[in-house]
């Protein structure tokens, strides 16, 4: 045993060459690339509206509507993301490289769904609903950070947005 050396293990790549090819060819990759920043923009607007309501008491209806829209965007990206994961990894959720992101996404989805149920069945007063929305949004921010770290890792592997752009440019225009 050589005690003077540290054993350095190579990190397992996010994608095998075959998975990278499937990722770059999947139409769901583009869908995810559009939906992710759109959902984040919806989140920012909704967050501002929720905070405005909590601070001033004004704008309950618009804040509530914004949380519902954010939740619809979340469901949309989760469904299309599951289809993407199936295209690339052969399973709808919990593929090895995205296991923890998917697990945390389920928590985020659960919090947003709890908000919808509490709203639909009048289980909470408006302030408590908005606090629940903030909890869902806090979990969402953690999930966004997870995915940004994966995107960075993919870029460092040489297969991030650049290879996606190349694959998009190679496609003939409709």
Buried (B, 14 or more C-beta within 10 A) or exposed (E): EEEEEEEEEEEEBBBEEEBBBBBBEBEBBBBBBEBBEEBBEBBEEBBEBBBBBBEEEEBBEBBBEBBBBBBBBBBBBBEBBBBBBBBBBEEBBBBEBBEEBBEBBEBBBEBBBBBBEBBEEEEBEBEEBBBBBBBBBEBBEEBBEBBEEBBEBBEEBEBBEEBBEEBEEEEEEE
